[in-house]
Amino acid sequence: MILQALTEEYENLARDGKVAREGWCFAKVSYGLNLSEDGKVIGIVSLKQEEERGKKKVVVPVPLMVPEMVTRSSGVSANFLCDNSKYMLGIDGDGSGPRLTDCFLAAKEKHLSILKDADGKMARAVRSYFENWKPEEAAQNELIKGRWEELTDGGNLIFCMGMDYAQDDPDIRNAWEKSREERENGQEGICLVTGQRTEISRIHKTIKGVPGAQSSGAALVSFNAPAFESYGKEQSYNAPVGKYAEFAYTTALNYLLAQRDYTMQLGDSMVVGWAESGEEEYQETFFMTMDPPPDNQEEIKGIFRNLKNQQPIETGNIRLNPDQRFYILGLAPNAARLAVRFFYQDSFGNILNNISGHYKRMEIVQPSWEKQKYLGIRQMLWETVNQKSKDKSPVPNMAAMVMQSILSGARYPASLYSDTLMRIRAEQGKVTWGRAGIIKAYLIRNYGWEKGEDYMGLMEESRDTPYVLGRLFAVLEGIQLDANPGIKATIRDRYFNSACATPASVFPVLAKLKNSHMKKLERDRVGSKIYYEQLLAEIMEKLDRFPKRLSLEEQGQFILGYYHQMQKRYEKREEK
């Protein structure tokens, strides 16, 4: 299903002229070898262009459409019309050698073979070049010698005559297409993607753009050992994909991964999404809602409001169709291959509804300085890791499972909840609004805590023992803070974890400490003492016991009670 969806996306992209047709590809080209009609190099043309990256301007190779390039693993294999200096000139940074000679001869053989019947001016020039060029004399060529380092830095070179590129010449293009037809004589079979009988691709092109994978790219479909073979089928014949489908899905996936505005790194995975129709507005809306920028909160609110009211959602120049099929794919690096972390498909409307439901469960009172209403999935996952560590990546499997649960509206993975609790414990009870939101959402979705939807802010009427205990702990901490202004460490630092897990053993100790703090308030701040006495009486009235232990579910409620009460304290302080 993944390859089928990507093949359909390729057809959309090709229809819109965004990707190359079969047999062609886009390549980054640095220089052109300017040829005379008799095939001599009469100039080196720089094809690099300026590009802004942040505040800097850098010079980068220009992307050009060239004949489809080969997939290299080892050995010598030449490209047609576009390749590095080893193949095009027979040189590298160190000069020349036996392997360089082999590379150039492979390129020479390929070009002379493909262009043998081509009679155009450009074709004759390229043939003459390969018939007469001597790599061993390159170091004496003034044009080459003057730009040796630039030409041998690994960038791609092409042939040109002035500003006319060889790959654009009609005679050469016809020769290339003819050679492709002649080469299509490999093993045939039923393509698992198209269902048609066609030539099966033996080696699939690599996929680039997944962090952690090889810079040269990694394969999504590949077999490299007898252990993975079945029924005597070797390499990718074991998963028969036709030449066209192989070209289509790899081209589409490489294009999607190159669109950085429509990708998202999540843990060790790179996430891409696309609509069946190929319209980018769906991608833009999806990634904006999944990972909302702080300055776009109102727009997202409007999208969810229109969705709830069954009103049209308009973005760009189109009206989004809620019935539009949408695909989300998560890829992770695995040595020279890619692993599929998850693949999800549904109507765009259902996906948005599920995302909206997730944010609804996450809603909770926030600090006054916080302007962000929607906590994106990446920021949400960052709440589960140590903020002081250099690597803030969440557990890979957990990140993928959280993504799936949000998209489908399913239960959250248990690791999301446990990792959040562990992070709070590790930081001695530091409960951010993001962590409180995670706990609230998890309790509602996984424990069926239906009334939790009302717990956006302080629920003073709640009689749930764990929640009330959390409130009580926050009040006791507040008493200590008011009695000892400027105190660096509070009861939270020493007692939070044990109070959250085993209240019966801790709260009697905290009660004794409270008494001494109240005496101090009586001397210095009588009004505060009276306020706390009334508040404590109100809270204690809702408690009939101190439980020996709290379950994981109850610990979450304790943390919410603590968080809500502390936010109430900050509100009162701001009112003053």
BAFITOR-35648 format. One line per 5 residues: number of its first residue (from 0); for each residue x, y, z of C-alpha. Coordinates in Angstrom, 2 decimals, decimal comma, padded with zeros to 5 digits. Each point is the difference from the previous one (the first is absolute). Layout:
<atoms>
NUM = X:Y:Z ~ ... $
</atoms>
This chain:
<atoms>
0 = 000,00:000,00:000,00 ~ 002,86:002,40:000,76 ~ 001,60:-000,45:-003,42 ~ -003,37:000,26:-001,74 ~ -000,79:003,29:001,76 $
5 = 003,45:001,37:-000,84 ~ -000,36:-001,07:-003,64 ~ -003,30:001,91:-000,22 ~ 001,70:003,01:001,59 ~ 002,74:-000,18:-002,64 $
10 = -002,63:000,18:-002,74 ~ -001,46:003,11:001,66 ~ 003,44:001,60:000,26 ~ 000,91:-000,89:-003,59 ~ -003,33:001,43:-001,20 $
15 = 000,87:003,30:001,71 ~ 003,57:-000,03:-001,36 ~ 001,58:-000,25:003,46 ~ 002,00:-003,17:-000,65 ~ 001,74:-001,57:-002,96 $
20 = -001,63:-002,57:-002,27 ~ 001,19:-003,60:-000,09 ~ 003,55:-000,28:-001,26 ~ 000,90:003,46:001,27 ~ 000,79:001,58:003,34 $
25 = 001,01:003,27:001,62 ~ 003,66:000,26:000,97 ~ 002,05:002,74:001,59 ~ 002,52:001,21:-002,58 ~ 003,04:002,13:000,78 $
30 = 001,77:000,57:-003,35 ~ -000,44:-000,36:-003,71 ~ 002,78:-001,15:-002,35 ~ -000,36:002,39:-002,94 ~ 000,80:-001,91:-003,20 $
35 = 000,90:001,19:-003,47 ~ -001,57:-001,70:-003,02 ~ 003,02:-002,32:-000,24 ~ -000,32:-001,05:003,65 ~ 002,74:002,08:001,61 $
40 = -000,45:001,57:003,44 ~ 000,05:003,73:-000,64 ~ -001,32:001,18:003,35 ~ -001,28:-000,88:003,47 ~ -003,41:001,48:000,76 $
45 = -001,01:000,35:003,65 ~ -003,65:-000,93:000,47 ~ -000,13:000,75:003,69 ~ -002,44:002,58:001,33 ~ -000,38:002,08:003,14 $
50 = -002,47:-001,18:002,61 ~ -000,99:001,54:003,32 ~ 000,38:-002,28:003,01 ~ -001,00:001,87:003,08 ~ 001,88:003,27:-000,01 $
55 = 002,74:-001,30:-002,27 ~ 000,26:-000,27:-003,76 ~ 001,63:-003,17:-001,27 ~ 000,88:-001,21:-003,48 ~ -001,60:-003,37:-000,81 $
60 = -000,31:-002,26:-003,06 ~ -003,04:000,53:-002,21 ~ -002,58:-002,82:-000,38 ~ -000,35:-001,11:-003,63 ~ -001,95:-002,76:-001,71 $
65 = 002,42:-002,62:-001,27 ~ -000,18:-003,63:-001,16 ~ -000,81:-002,36:002,86 ~ 003,10:-000,63:002,10 ~ 001,17:-003,43:001,07 $
70 = -000,08:-001,35:003,56 ~ 003,60:-000,56:001,09 ~ 001,04:-002,27:002,83 ~ 003,46:-001,13:-001,06 ~ 001,84:-000,55:-003,23 $
75 = -000,01:002,20:-003,06 ~ -003,26:001,18:-001,53 ~ -000,30:003,11:-002,17 ~ -002,87:002,45:-000,43 ~ -001,02:001,49:-003,32 $
80 = 000,77:003,72:-000,56 ~ 000,22:000,85:003,73 ~ 002,63:-001,32:002,37 ~ 002,94:000,96:002,19 ~ 003,53:000,75:-001,20 $
85 = 001,12:-003,63:000,35 ~ -002,32:-001,07:-002,81 ~ -000,20:003,17:-002,08 ~ 003,69:000,98:000,09 ~ 001,78:-003,03:001,46 $
90 = 001,45:002,07:002,88 ~ -000,51:000,57:003,72 ~ 001,67:002,03:002,71 ~ 003,05:-002,26:000,04 ~ 000,57:000,01:-003,75 $
95 = -000,46:-003,21:-001,95 ~ 000,29:-003,77:000,51 ~ -001,21:-003,42:-001,21 ~ -003,48:000,36:001,53 ~ -000,39:003,48:-001,48 $
100 = 000,92:-001,42:-003,38 ~ -002,65:-002,69:000,40 ~ -002,60:002,62:000,95 ~ 000,75:002,13:-003,05 ~ 000,05:-003,01:-002,35 $
105 = -003,40:-001,12:001,38 ~ -001,42:003,48:-000,71 ~ 001,64:000,01:-003,45 ~ -001,48:-003,37:-000,91 ~ -003,48:001,00:001,19 $
110 = -000,06:003,31:-001,88 ~ 001,39:-001,40:-003,24 ~ -002,47:-002,88:000,13 ~ -003,08:002,15:000,64 ~ 001,01:002,73:-002,47 $
115 = 001,29:-002,25:-002,80 ~ -002,92:000,77:-002,31 ~ -000,67:003,58:001,13 ~ 000,97:002,53:-002,64 ~ -000,70:003,37:001,62 $
120 = 002,70:002,63:000,61 ~ -000,06:-000,52:003,77 ~ 000,10:-003,80:-000,31 ~ 003,01:000,15:-002,35 ~ 001,80:002,35:002,41 $
125 = -000,53:-002,34:002,98 ~ 001,17:-003,02:-002,04 ~ 003,08:001,89:-001,14 ~ 000,75:001,03:003,57 ~ 000,08:-003,60:001,27 $
130 = 001,96:-001,21:-003,05 ~ 002,73:002,59:000,48 ~ 000,17:000,91:003,70 ~ 003,04:-001,38:001,85 ~ -000,38:000,09:003,81 $
135 = 003,76:-000,31:000,53 ~ 000,47:003,34:-001,75 ~ -002,69:001,80:002,02 ~ 002,52:001,48:002,41 ~ 001,67:001,84:-002,92 $
140 = -003,28:001,45:-001,28 ~ -000,06:003,65:001,04 ~ -003,79:000,12:000,38 ~ -000,10:-003,13:002,18 ~ 003,13:000,84:001,97 $
145 = -001,35:003,43:000,90 ~ -003,15:-001,46:001,59 ~ 001,29:-003,40:001,12 ~ -001,25:000,16:003,60 ~ -003,45:001,23:-001,01 $
150 = -000,45:-002,67:-002,66 ~ 001,14:-002,85:002,23 ~ -002,01:000,85:003,14 ~ -002,59:-002,68:-000,81 ~ -002,53:002,22:-001,76 $
155 = -001,74:-001,05:-003,20 ~ 001,14:001,18:-003,44 ~ -001,97:000,18:-003,26 ~ 000,81:000,78:-003,64 ~ -001,10:003,19:-001,69 $
160 = 000,59:002,16:-003,04 ~ -000,33:003,53:001,22 ~ -003,23:000,03:002,01 ~ -001,45:-003,02:-001,80 ~ 000,12:-003,09:002,19 $
165 = 000,66:-003,41:-001,51 ~ -002,91:-001,65:001,84 ~ -002,42:002,48:-001,63 ~ 001,08:-000,82:-003,55 ~ -002,84:-001,80:-001,89 $
170 = 002,34:-002,48:-001,79 ~ 001,68:-000,94:003,27 ~ -003,34:-000,37:001,81 ~ -001,26:-002,33:-002,74 ~ 003,21:-002,05:000,20 $
175 = -000,42:-000,30:003,78 ~ -003,64:-001,13:-000,25 ~ 000,93:-002,54:-002,68 ~ 002,81:-001,43:002,14 ~ -002,37:-000,38:002,92 $
180 = -002,44:-002,00:-002,08 ~ 002,79:-002,26:-001,19 ~ 001,23:-000,61:003,54 ~ -003,39:-001,10:001,33 ~ 000,56:-003,71:-000,34 $
185 = 000,31:-001,06:003,62 ~ -002,05:-002,46:002,00 ~ -003,74:000,41:-000,40 ~ -002,74:-000,64:002,55 ~ -003,19:001,36:001,51 $
190 = 000,64:003,37:001,63 ~ -001,40:000,00:003,52 ~ -000,79:003,72:-000,29 ~ -001,72:000,29:-003,37 ~ -001,11:-003,61:-000,45 $
195 = 001,38:000,03:-003,55 ~ 002,49:-002,36:-001,61 ~ 003,15:002,00:-000,57 ~ 003,76:000,04:000,46 ~ 000,86:-000,29:003,70 $
200 = 002,47:002,42:001,55 ~ 003,04:-001,84:001,40 ~ 001,42:002,85:002,09 ~ -002,18:002,85:001,29 ~ 001,25:003,57:000,12 $
205 = 000,93:001,39:003,36 ~ -002,05:002,41:002,09 ~ 001,66:003,19:001,27 ~ -001,04:002,43:002,69 ~ -000,40:-002,25:003,06 $
210 = 002,37:001,19:002,77 ~ 002,25:-002,75:001,32 ~ -000,02:-001,97:-003,24 ~ 002,95:-000,03:-002,39 ~ 000,52:003,35:-001,72 $
215 = -000,04:-001,76:-003,36 ~ -003,45:-001,33:000,78 ~ -001,57:-003,17:001,38 ~ -002,21:-002,62:-001,59 ~ -003,63:-000,53:000,93 $
220 = -000,19:-003,33:-001,86 ~ 003,14:-002,15:-000,12 ~ 001,38:-003,48:000,71 ~ 003,69:-000,63:000,49 ~ 000,37:-003,48:001,52 $
225 = -001,19:-003,54:-000,79 ~ -001,85:-000,07:003,34 ~ -002,51:002,48:-001,40 ~ -000,60:-001,85:-003,26 ~ -002,99:-002,21:-000,67 $
230 = -000,88:-002,41:-002,79 ~ 003,41:000,58:-001,55 ~ -000,70:003,68:-000,71 ~ 003,03:002,22:000,56 ~ 000,34:003,69:000,83 $
235 = -003,13:002,04:-000,65 ~ -001,52:-002,71:-002,17 ~ -001,15:-001,33:003,36 ~ -002,42:002,93:000,18 ~ -000,81:000,53:-003,69 $
240 = -000,50:003,66:-000,83 ~ -000,08:001,08:-003,64 ~ 002,47:002,49:-001,44 ~ -002,66:002,68:-000,31 ~ -001,37:-000,45:003,53 $
245 = 003,53:-000,06:001,43 ~ 000,87:003,25:-001,75 ~ -003,33:001,55:000,97 ~ 000,01:-000,75:003,73 ~ 003,67:000,90:000,51 $
250 = -000,40:003,26:-001,93 ~ -003,13:000,97:001,94 ~ 001,50:-000,86:003,39 ~ 003,23:001,89:-000,72 ~ -002,06:003,01:-001,05 $
255 = -002,14:-000,11:003,14 ~ 003,05:-000,28:002,26 ~ 001,62:002,95:-001,73 ~ -002,97:002,26:000,82 ~ 001,14:001,11:003,45 $
260 = -003,15:002,04:000,62 ~ -002,03:-003,18:-000,32 ~ 002,14:-002,37:002,04 ~ 000,49:-000,44:003,72 ~ 002,73:-001,76:001,94 $
265 = -001,49:-001,94:002,88 ~ 002,53:-001,83:002,16 ~ 002,16:-001,95:-002,42 ~ -002,73:000,01:-002,66 ~ -000,71:002,32:-002,90 $
270 = -003,71:000,49:-000,58 ~ -001,49:000,88:-003,39 ~ -003,63:000,42:-001,00 ~ -001,86:000,46:-003,26 ~ -003,53:000,17:-001,35 $
275 = -001,30:-002,41:-002,61 ~ -000,78:002,99:-002,23 ~ 003,57:001,29:000,24 ~ -001,07:003,47:001,23 ~ 002,61:001,51:002,33 $
280 = -002,60:001,94:002,01 ~ -000,91:-003,24:001,81 ~ 003,64:-000,56:000,95 ~ 000,32:003,57:001,24 ~ -003,11:-000,27:002,16 $
285 = 000,97:-003,40:001,40 ~ 003,49:000,98:001,12 ~ -001,22:003,34:001,30 ~ -002,52:-001,74:002,27 ~ 002,32:-002,81:001,11 $
290 = 002,91:002,30:000,81 ~ -001,57:003,45:000,36 ~ 002,28:003,04:000,07 ~ -000,57:002,37:002,94 ~ -001,02:002,87:-002,30 $
295 = -002,70:-001,98:-001,83 ~ -002,23:-001,09:002,86 ~ -003,09:001,98:-001,02 ~ 000,04:-001,42:-003,52 ~ 000,09:-003,54:001,39 $
300 = -002,81:000,87:002,39 ~ -002,02:001,17:-003,00 ~ 000,63:-003,25:-001,87 ~ -001,23:-002,10:002,93 ~ -002,98:002,29:000,54 $
305 = -001,09:-000,29:-003,64 ~ 000,52:-003,75:000,14 ~ -002,19:-000,32:003,10 ~ -002,74:002,19:-001,50 ~ 000,20:-001,91:-003,31 $
310 = 001,01:003,18:-001,78 ~ 002,42:000,02:-002,96 ~ 003,73:000,28:000,66 ~ 001,72:002,25:-002,49 ~ 003,74:000,42:-000,34 $
315 = 001,99:001,48:-002,83 ~ -002,15:-000,06:-003,11 ~ -001,98:-003,15:000,73 ~ -002,70:-001,29:002,28 ~ 001,16:-003,13:001,82 $
320 = -002,11:-003,08:-000,56 ~ -000,47:-001,93:003,28 ~ -000,48:-003,21:-002,02 ~ 003,40:000,36:-001,67 ~ 002,22:-003,06:000,64 $
325 = 003,17:000,94:001,86 ~ 003,12:-002,08:000,68 ~ 002,62:000,34:002,76 ~ 003,27:-001,95:-000,12 ~ 002,71:-000,18:002,66 $
330 = 003,47:-001,22:-001,03 ~ 002,95:-000,79:002,26 ~ 003,63:-000,74:-000,95 ~ 001,29:-003,54:000,29 ~ 003,59:-000,28:-001,25 $
335 = -000,19:000,18:-003,81 ~ -003,77:-000,52:000,05 ~ -003,13:001,74:001,17 ~ -002,49:-001,41:002,47 ~ -003,68:000,91:-000,16 $
340 = -000,94:001,24:003,47 ~ -003,62:000,46:-000,93 ~ -002,34:000,55:-002,91 ~ -003,44:001,47:000,53 ~ -002,74:000,91:-002,43 $
345 = -003,47:001,46:000,51 ~ -002,21:002,79:-001,24 ~ 001,44:003,42:000,69 ~ -003,07:000,97:001,99 ~ 000,34:-003,00:002,34 $
350 = 003,68:000,72:000,55 ~ -000,71:003,64:000,89 ~ -002,82:-001,09:002,31 ~ 002,33:-002,37:001,83 ~ 002,69:002,68:000,33 $
355 = -002,63:002,43:001,30 ~ -001,19:-002,63:002,53 ~ 003,57:-000,43:001,22 ~ 000,41:003,74:000,56 ~ -003,36:000,10:001,78 $
360 = 001,20:-002,68:002,44 ~ 003,26:001,93:000,49 ~ -001,76:003,28:000,91 ~ 000,98:001,25:003,44 ~ 000,47:003,28:001,83 $
365 = 003,29:001,60:-001,01 ~ 002,38:002,51:001,56 ~ -000,97:003,57:-000,89 ~ 003,17:000,51:-002,01 ~ -000,68:-003,01:-002,24 $
370 = -001,51:001,07:-003,33 ~ 000,00:-003,39:-001,69 ~ -003,34:-001,77:000,17 ~ 000,90:-003,10:-002,01 ~ 003,02:-002,04:001,04 $
375 = 001,32:-001,70:-003,14 ~ 001,04:-003,63:000,06 ~ 003,73:000,76:-000,01 ~ -000,27:002,41:002,93 ~ -002,26:-002,48:001,73 $
380 = 002,60:-002,75:-000,31 ~ 002,75:002,35:001,20 ~ -001,86:000,15:003,32 ~ 001,00:-003,64:000,56 ~ 003,76:000,62:-000,24 $
385 = 002,58:001,82:002,07 ~ -000,05:003,63:-001,13 ~ 003,63:000,45:001,07 ~ 001,32:-002,84:-002,15 ~ 001,60:000,66:-003,37 $
390 = -002,05:-002,71:-001,67 ~ -003,70:000,75:000,51 ~ -001,19:-002,81:-002,25 ~ -002,86:-002,05:001,46 ~ 000,01:-003,79:-000,02 $
395 = -000,32:-000,87:-003,73 ~ -002,70:-002,65:000,25 ~ -002,01:002,09:002,39 ~ 000,07:003,04:-002,29 ~ -001,35:-002,04:-002,91 $
400 = -002,73:-001,58:002,13 ~ -001,10:003,38:001,37 ~ -000,28:001,31:-003,55 ~ -002,16:-002,95:-001,01 ~ -002,23:000,31:003,06 $
405 = -000,66:003,69:-000,72 ~ -000,73:-000,61:-003,69 ~ -002,37:-002,89:000,65 ~ -001,54:001,22:003,25 ~ 001,15:-003,23:001,68 $
410 = 001,40:-000,49:003,50 ~ 003,32:001,65:000,75 ~ 002,99:-002,30:000,56 ~ 000,63:-000,77:003,68 ~ 003,61:001,19:-000,41 $
415 = -001,22:003,58:-000,58 ~ -001,64:000,05:003,42 ~ 002,74:-001,87:001,85 ~ 002,79:002,11:-001,54 ~ -001,84:003,18:000,97 $
420 = -000,40:-001,19:003,60 ~ 003,66:-001,02:000,14 ~ 001,08:003,39:-001,31 ~ -002,10:001,76:002,68 ~ 001,52:-002,23:002,68 $
425 = 003,52:000,56:-001,32 ~ -000,52:003,75:000,23 ~ -001,49:-000,17:003,54 ~ -003,54:000,82:-000,93 ~ 000,50:002,55:-002,79 $
430 = -003,38:-000,04:-001,72 ~ -000,15:002,13:-003,15 ~ -003,27:000,72:-001,77 ~ 001,11:-002,35:-002,77 ~ 000,57:-002,89:002,41 $
435 = -003,28:000,71:001,78 ~ -001,75:-000,01:-003,39 ~ 001,54:-003,37:-000,92 ~ -001,15:-001,52:003,28 ~ -003,52:001,38:-000,41 $
440 = -000,27:-001,25:-003,60 ~ 001,33:-003,44:000,93 ~ -002,37:-000,43:002,95 ~ -002,98:000,96:-002,16 ~ 000,89:-002,17:-002,99 $
445 = 001,63:-003,03:001,61 ~ -001,70:-000,23:003,39 ~ -003,40:001,20:-001,14 ~ 000,09:002,93:002,46 ~ -002,98:001,70:-001,65 $
450 = -000,43:002,72:002,59 ~ 003,65:000,92:-000,61 ~ -001,20:002,07:-002,96 ~ -001,30:002,52:002,56 ~ 003,39:000,20:001,74 $
455 = 001,45:002,80:-002,11 ~ 000,48:002,12:003,09 ~ -000,35:-000,39:003,76 ~ -002,97:-002,21:000,97 ~ -000,67:001,19:003,54 $
460 = -003,09:-002,21:000,33 ~ 001,89:-003,19:-000,90 ~ 000,05:-002,67:002,69 ~ 002,34:-002,39:-001,82 ~ 002,51:-000,89:002,70 $
465 = 003,17:000,06:-002,20 ~ -000,98:003,35:-001,54 ~ -000,77:001,49:003,42 ~ 003,33:-001,28:001,37 ~ 001,81:001,76:-002,85 $
470 = -001,83:003,22:000,88 ~ 000,93:-000,47:003,65 ~ 003,68:-000,45:-000,83 ~ -000,04:003,20:-002,08 ~ -001,61:001,94:002,88 $
475 = 002,59:-001,33:002,48 ~ 002,75:001,09:-002,37 ~ -001,64:003,41:-000,33 ~ -000,06:000,39:003,80 ~ 003,70:-000,80:000,14 $
480 = 000,78:002,50:-002,76 ~ -001,97:002,82:001,65 ~ 001,53:-000,74:003,41 ~ 003,54:-000,07:-001,43 ~ 000,28:002,50:-002,88 $
485 = 003,01:-000,68:-002,21 ~ 000,33:-003,63:001,07 ~ 001,94:-001,97:-002,62 ~ -001,23:-003,53:000,73 ~ -003,56:-000,85:001,00 $
490 = -001,83:-003,12:001,10 ~ -000,49:-000,74:-003,69 ~ 003,70:-000,72:-000,44 ~ 000,09:-002,48:002,89 ~ -003,48:-001,45:000,35 $
495 = -001,87:000,27:-003,31 ~ 000,83:-003,47:-001,36 ~ -000,82:-001,84:003,21 ~ -003,14:002,10:000,63 ~ -001,18:-000,89:-003,50 $
500 = 000,64:-003,75:000,45 ~ -000,47:-000,67:003,75 ~ -002,04:002,85:001,54 ~ -000,68:-001,70:003,37 ~ 003,69:-000,02:000,87 $
505 = 000,72:003,59:-001,03 ~ -002,94:002,28:000,77 ~ 000,22:-000,40:003,81 ~ 003,60:001,27:-000,28 ~ -001,14:002,89:-002,20 $
510 = -002,73:000,87:002,52 ~ 002,61:000,48:002,74 ~ 002,10:002,19:-002,26 ~ -003,11:001,99:-000,87 ~ -000,63:000,80:003,66 $
515 = 003,36:001,69:000,41 ~ -000,52:001,96:-003,22 ~ -003,43:001,16:001,15 ~ 001,50:001,32:003,25 ~ 002,40:002,06:-002,04 $
520 = -002,89:001,36:-002,10 ~ -001,90:000,86:003,18 ~ 002,84:002,28:001,02 ~ 000,68:001,59:-003,38 ~ -003,10:-000,42:-002,21 $
525 = -003,19:-000,56:001,92 ~ -002,20:000,44:-003,08 ~ 001,81:-002,79:-001,84 ~ -000,35:-002,28:003,01 ~ -003,76:000,47:000,09 $
530 = -000,26:-000,58:-003,76 ~ 001,98:-003,26:000,20 ~ -001,96:-001,25:002,99 ~ -003,25:000,44:-001,90 ~ 001,46:-001,63:-003,14 $
535 = 001,39:-002,94:001,96 ~ -003,33:-000,51:001,73 ~ -001,76:-000,02:-003,36 ~ 002,44:-002,57:-001,46 ~ 000,18:-002,24:003,07 $
540 = -003,80:-000,20:000,06 ~ 000,23:-001,85:-003,31 ~ 002,45:-002,60:001,37 ~ -001,00:-002,97:002,11 ~ 003,40:-001,73:-000,01 $
545 = 003,61:000,02:-001,17 ~ 000,41:-003,03:-002,31 ~ 003,07:-002,17:000,51 ~ 000,70:-000,10:-003,74 ~ -001,21:001,68:-003,15 $
550 = -000,24:-001,85:-003,30 ~ 001,51:001,45:-003,17 ~ -003,41:001,35:-000,96 ~ -000,42:001,59:003,42 ~ 003,50:001,47:-000,13 $
555 = -001,01:001,79:-003,19 ~ -003,04:001,48:001,76 ~ 002,24:001,04:002,91 ~ 002,28:001,88:-002,40 ~ -002,96:001,73:-001,64 $
560 = -001,33:001,09:003,40 ~ 003,42:001,38:000,91 ~ 000,37:001,80:-003,34 ~ -003,47:001,55:000,11 ~ 000,42:001,25:003,57 $
565 = 003,42:001,49:-000,78 ~ -001,42:001,81:-003,05 ~ -002,75:001,40:002,25 ~ 002,67:001,28:002,36 ~ 001,80:001,76:-002,88 $
570 = -003,29:001,54:-001,15 ~ -000,64:001,45:003,46 ~ 003,55:001,36:000,14 ~ -000,49:001,77:-003,36 ~ -003,33:001,47:001,16 $
575 = 001,80:001,61:002,92 $
</atoms>
